[in-house]
Amino acid sequence: MAVTGLSQSERELVAIGAAVASNCIPCVEYHVPEARKSGLTDAQIAEAVRLADRVRQVPAKKVLDAAIGMLAVPQPDHGSSGTPGPSCSAVTASCGHARD
């Protein structure tokens, strides 16, 4: 299915965002040059990369908070909200881990 409502530059920005969010180095290595070919500047590409990284950090922070929240030892405060995220049992279907 072809996406026709977006320009080539817009498609490359979306692809870069998805590549960064999914930690896919080969995808980044492919889409950054493609974005340049589509006319995007390095400054525009960098802005997309930074935005994608900020979006990616939200669930990563929630996982970190959940893991730290389960520990019985005090942890240094690095700006954490101290509120653990959802338990694995709440996301068992998506993470694939069975509860004992």
Backbone bond lengths (Angstrom), bond angles and torsions (degrees), N, CA, C in turn:
res aa  C-N    CA-C-N  psi(-1)  N-CA   C-N-CA  omega(-1)  CA-C   N-CA-C  phi
1 M - - - 1.452 - - 1.520 108.55 -
2 A 1.295 117.39 120.18 1.453 122.44 -179.24 1.526 110.59 -85.33
3 V 1.310 114.75 138.58 1.454 120.69 174.83 1.518 106.88 -89.06
4 T 1.315 117.00 117.48 1.461 120.03 -175.42 1.517 113.01 -108.12
5 G 1.300 119.03 -13.54 1.458 121.55 -176.85 1.520 113.69 -84.66
6 L 1.320 118.44 -6.84 1.460 121.84 -178.43 1.528 110.16 -114.27
7 S 1.307 115.27 146.41 1.463 119.74 174.67 1.523 108.68 -74.80
8 Q 1.320 116.69 167.36 1.468 120.70 177.56 1.527 110.48 -59.90
9 S 1.322 117.48 -40.71 1.471 121.35 178.50 1.517 111.01 -61.87
10 E 1.333 116.51 -44.34 1.465 120.32 179.34 1.523 110.86 -63.81
11 R 1.332 117.39 -41.35 1.467 120.24 178.34 1.525 110.63 -62.33
12 E 1.330 116.99 -39.38 1.464 119.64 179.51 1.527 111.36 -67.84
13 L 1.327 117.87 -37.17 1.463 119.98 176.33 1.524 111.01 -63.36
14 V 1.327 117.02 -42.05 1.469 121.08 176.53 1.525 109.81 -62.13
15 A 1.332 117.03 -44.94 1.465 121.36 -178.81 1.527 111.12 -63.35
16 I 1.334 116.93 -40.29 1.466 120.05 177.70 1.523 110.21 -64.24
17 G 1.318 116.79 -42.24 1.464 120.11 177.69 1.517 111.83 -60.20
18 A 1.323 116.12 -43.73 1.465 120.13 178.95 1.522 110.85 -66.71
19 A 1.330 117.05 -38.97 1.461 121.07 -179.83 1.526 111.18 -63.71
20 V 1.320 116.39 -45.16 1.468 119.99 178.87 1.527 109.87 -65.97
21 A 1.318 116.99 -45.09 1.461 120.73 -178.25 1.522 112.58 -62.09
22 S 1.330 117.01 -30.99 1.466 120.07 -179.08 1.526 112.50 -98.79
23 N 1.333 116.41 8.26 1.475 121.22 177.92 1.519 112.53 56.85
24 C 1.312 117.51 40.08 1.466 122.50 -176.11 1.526 109.94 -101.06
25 I 1.323 117.17 96.03 1.460 121.42 -178.93 1.529 111.93 -61.36
26 P 1.353 119.57 -46.53 1.467 117.67 178.46 1.530 112.84 -59.30
27 C 1.319 116.79 -33.49 1.467 120.05 178.05 1.527 110.59 -66.81
28 V 1.333 116.85 -43.97 1.463 120.89 177.57 1.526 109.44 -61.72
29 E 1.337 116.06 -44.88 1.471 120.35 -178.98 1.525 111.70 -62.01
30 Y 1.305 117.71 -29.37 1.463 121.34 177.67 1.533 111.22 -81.11
31 H 1.332 116.77 -47.74 1.463 120.16 -169.69 1.527 114.94 -78.96
32 V 1.331 119.10 -26.84 1.468 118.93 177.39 1.534 110.66 -63.09
33 P 1.335 119.55 -50.41 1.479 118.03 175.98 1.534 113.12 -61.56
34 E 1.336 116.58 -37.13 1.472 119.26 177.56 1.524 110.46 -63.51
35 A 1.310 117.18 -37.81 1.468 120.99 178.23 1.532 110.15 -64.83
36 R 1.314 116.06 -41.11 1.468 119.35 176.53 1.529 110.41 -62.07
37 K 1.327 116.44 -43.72 1.475 120.28 179.31 1.524 111.01 -60.94
38 S 1.327 116.58 -31.25 1.462 119.81 -178.79 1.518 112.12 -78.33
39 G 1.337 116.98 -3.72 1.459 120.26 176.49 1.513 115.06 105.82
40 L 1.329 118.23 -0.90 1.458 120.11 179.18 1.524 110.25 -74.75
41 T 1.315 116.23 144.96 1.460 121.20 176.89 1.527 109.56 -85.94
42 D 1.324 115.60 162.75 1.461 119.28 176.42 1.528 111.25 -61.20
43 A 1.327 117.68 -33.08 1.466 120.97 177.98 1.531 110.57 -64.63
44 Q 1.317 117.36 -41.38 1.474 120.81 178.38 1.524 110.52 -66.89
45 I 1.320 116.31 -42.49 1.466 120.70 179.39 1.523 109.60 -64.19
46 A 1.332 117.19 -42.95 1.464 121.16 179.40 1.522 111.19 -61.37
47 E 1.325 116.75 -38.42 1.469 119.93 177.89 1.530 110.53 -63.01
48 A 1.321 116.83 -41.60 1.466 120.75 178.05 1.526 111.00 -64.53
49 V 1.331 116.48 -40.60 1.468 120.86 179.36 1.525 110.07 -63.85
50 R 1.333 117.12 -45.64 1.474 120.25 179.58 1.529 111.37 -63.08
51 L 1.319 117.42 -41.84 1.461 120.74 178.79 1.530 110.46 -63.90
52 A 1.321 116.87 -45.75 1.470 120.55 178.88 1.521 110.57 -60.83
53 D 1.319 117.22 -39.17 1.463 120.20 179.54 1.522 111.05 -65.45
54 R 1.323 117.29 -40.87 1.474 119.53 177.53 1.524 110.86 -62.93
55 V 1.317 117.46 -40.90 1.468 121.37 178.61 1.532 109.58 -64.69
56 R 1.333 116.47 -42.49 1.468 122.01 -178.89 1.524 111.28 -63.84
57 Q 1.310 117.56 -33.11 1.457 121.27 -175.83 1.526 113.33 -69.98
58 V 1.314 118.33 -22.97 1.466 120.70 -177.76 1.528 111.22 -61.38
59 P 1.353 120.56 -56.29 1.461 118.16 178.77 1.527 112.20 -67.87
60 A 1.329 118.06 -31.65 1.466 119.96 177.98 1.521 110.18 -62.63
61 K 1.313 117.51 -40.87 1.468 121.78 178.25 1.520 110.91 -65.51
62 K 1.315 117.18 -38.39 1.465 120.07 179.48 1.524 110.97 -66.29
63 V 1.323 117.31 -38.92 1.471 120.83 177.17 1.520 109.61 -65.31
64 L 1.323 117.56 -44.97 1.451 121.61 178.34 1.526 110.75 -59.41
65 D 1.325 117.26 -47.56 1.463 121.07 178.40 1.524 111.48 -59.67
66 A 1.337 118.06 -40.29 1.461 121.47 179.45 1.529 110.55 -65.09
67 A 1.325 116.74 -43.52 1.466 120.15 -179.68 1.521 110.49 -65.00
68 I 1.313 117.81 -46.19 1.462 121.42 179.59 1.515 110.76 -64.83
69 G 1.324 116.69 -37.69 1.456 120.74 179.52 1.518 113.43 -63.54
70 M 1.313 117.50 -21.97 1.465 121.32 179.91 1.526 112.56 -85.92
71 L 1.323 118.32 -9.52 1.459 121.85 -176.96 1.515 111.10 -83.69
72 A 1.330 115.15 144.75 1.458 120.79 -179.51 1.522 112.18 -88.68
73 V 1.309 118.38 -5.34 1.462 121.10 -179.82 1.518 109.52 -100.76
74 P 1.333 116.91 144.57 1.465 119.10 178.46 1.523 110.63 -62.32
75 Q 1.313 115.97 141.93 1.450 122.34 178.97 1.521 108.61 -116.87
76 P 1.331 117.01 144.49 1.468 118.21 176.21 1.518 110.34 -63.43
77 D 1.319 115.45 144.94 1.461 119.97 179.31 1.516 109.24 -83.97
78 H 1.343 116.42 116.57 1.462 122.05 177.68 1.520 109.24 -112.79
79 G 1.323 116.18 41.95 1.451 119.36 -179.48 1.517 112.17 83.95
80 S 1.320 117.30 11.46 1.458 121.90 -179.37 1.516 110.27 -69.73
81 S 1.299 115.14 147.40 1.457 119.59 177.36 1.512 110.91 -73.26
82 G 1.361 116.93 -17.64 1.448 121.29 -178.10 1.506 112.98 77.68
83 T 1.301 117.21 -4.27 1.452 121.34 -179.90 1.511 109.61 -98.52
84 P 1.343 116.37 115.45 1.458 117.42 179.21 1.519 111.43 -65.66
85 G 1.315 115.58 154.00 1.456 121.45 176.62 1.517 110.45 -78.25
86 P 1.316 118.14 -167.20 1.457 120.98 -178.76 1.520 110.98 -66.13
87 S 1.327 115.61 149.27 1.455 119.05 -179.93 1.517 109.97 -71.80
88 C 1.347 115.77 159.39 1.466 120.29 179.94 1.526 109.70 -59.64
89 S 1.321 116.64 -32.50 1.454 118.12 179.88 1.522 111.56 -62.29
90 A 1.322 116.09 -26.51 1.459 119.51 178.83 1.519 112.00 -75.61
91 V 1.320 116.95 -19.66 1.456 120.63 -178.27 1.514 112.32 -126.69
92 T 1.333 117.41 22.53 1.464 121.10 -177.74 1.517 112.06 -53.42
93 A 1.303 117.49 -41.47 1.457 120.08 -177.79 1.524 111.15 -63.20
94 S 1.329 117.34 -35.82 1.463 118.33 -177.47 1.516 112.96 -86.60
95 C 1.336 119.13 -30.77 1.456 118.82 -178.16 1.525 111.54 -92.27
96 G 1.327 118.39 -16.51 1.451 121.19 173.95 1.512 115.11 81.02
97 H 1.347 118.10 6.07 1.463 119.83 -178.98 1.521 109.75 -96.27
98 A 1.321 115.05 130.56 1.472 120.62 178.51 1.518 108.79 -83.93
99 R 1.295 117.12 143.95 1.475 122.37 176.34 1.512 107.88 -89.40
100 D 1.336 115.31 142.01 1.477 120.13 176.73 1.496 111.20 -80.83
